[in-house]
Amino acid sequence: MSTGNVEKLLYAGGKDKVLRAKYNIIETKAEFVASAAADGFEFTVAELDAVLAEEGMDFECSGNPRSRQIWLR
């Protein structure tokens, strides 16, 4: 597990609209991390929080359809 896997997922979501949509509808960080693990991105909630803090990002969703401003490009 590593923050590198968090970054890989955030870059993948930045490039892939379908992947981004899948993760945007997830409610909790724990569910987000579990879904990421199922997709091959192993990391913890603490590692997700560390990357989001480092990038100055917030996990919260907004809008309709829901979206998060966490995706890297």
BELCOR-V109335 format. One record per backbone hydrogen bond with DSSP energy under -0.5 kcal/mol. NH is the residue of the N-H (numbers start at 0). CO is the residue of the C=O. If there is no record, write none. Layout:
nh-><NH,NH>
co-><CO,CO>
//
This chain:
nh-><1,4,5,6,7,8,9,10,11,12,13,14,15,16,19,20,21,22,23,24,25,31,32,33,34,35,36,37,38,39,40,41,42,47,48,49,50,51,52,53,54,55,55,56,61,66,68,71>
co-><41,1,1,2,3,4,5,6,7,8,9,10,11,14,15,16,17,18,19,20,22,27,28,29,30,31,32,33,34,36,35,39,40,43,44,45,46,47,48,49,50,51,52,51,66,61,59,9>
//
